[in-house]
């Protein structure tokens, strides 16, 4: 039976039966789990364009749409690593790379000469070696699938 075909009293019952402290707690817990899979905490990322030899540093609280936009503008872009620390670590990396005069434009920086994806990952880890509070995760294909789909089995 459709909700709209119920009597006014029945509609009030169905509307209010889930308005208990216990139900709200369970619902909040479900929403949090769903959000953690599909909308991660703010992360910083390093992506590498082998065509241009540039590193793109950025941050996002919702990586999936951000990655789609990046890939549409630069199809050869590969995710080098994810760094937990969000905007704070992104700005730190910008400052470090600015000191080395590697900024090309905006959030794009020159990669080490002749570097490939794994060397860029190692380079980012090396830059953050003195900052153990930031967790750097190599972006394997499985981990990228997890970020994009929320499928915890992929990670």
CORWOZI-V178301 format. One record per backbone hydrogen bond with DSSP energy under -0.5 kcal/mol. NH is the residue of the N-H (numbers start at 1). CO is the residue of the C=O. If there is no record, write none. Layout:
nh=(NH & NH)
co=(CO & CO)
//
This chain:
nh=(5 & 6 & 11 & 12 & 13 & 14 & 15 & 16 & 17 & 19 & 20 & 24 & 25 & 26 & 27 & 28 & 29 & 30 & 31 & 32 & 33 & 34 & 35 & 36 & 37 & 38 & 39 & 43 & 44 & 45 & 46 & 47 & 48 & 49 & 50 & 50 & 53 & 54 & 55 & 56 & 57 & 57 & 58 & 60 & 66 & 67 & 68 & 69 & 70 & 71 & 72 & 73 & 74 & 77 & 78 & 80 & 80 & 81 & 82 & 83 & 84 & 85 & 85 & 86 & 88 & 89 & 90 & 91 & 92 & 93 & 94 & 95 & 96 & 97 & 98 & 99 & 100 & 101 & 102 & 104 & 105 & 108 & 109 & 110 & 111 & 115 & 120 & 121 & 122 & 123 & 124 & 125 & 126 & 127 & 128 & 129 & 131 & 134 & 135 & 135 & 136 & 137 & 137 & 138 & 139 & 140 & 144 & 145 & 146 & 147 & 148 & 149 & 150 & 152 & 154 & 155)
co=(2 & 3 & 7 & 8 & 9 & 10 & 11 & 12 & 13 & 16 & 18 & 20 & 21 & 22 & 23 & 24 & 25 & 26 & 27 & 28 & 29 & 30 & 31 & 32 & 33 & 34 & 35 & 60 & 83 & 58 & 81 & 56 & 78 & 54 & 48 & 76 & 49 & 49 & 109 & 47 & 55 & 107 & 45 & 43 & 62 & 63 & 64 & 65 & 66 & 67 & 68 & 69 & 70 & 74 & 48 & 46 & 78 & 46 & 137 & 44 & 135 & 42 & 83 & 83 & 85 & 85 & 86 & 87 & 88 & 89 & 90 & 91 & 92 & 93 & 94 & 95 & 96 & 98 & 97 & 108 & 108 & 105 & 55 & 102 & 53 & 112 & 116 & 117 & 118 & 119 & 120 & 121 & 122 & 123 & 124 & 126 & 128 & 131 & 84 & 133 & 134 & 82 & 135 & 136 & 80 & 138 & 140 & 141 & 142 & 143 & 144 & 145 & 146 & 150 & 151 & 151)
//
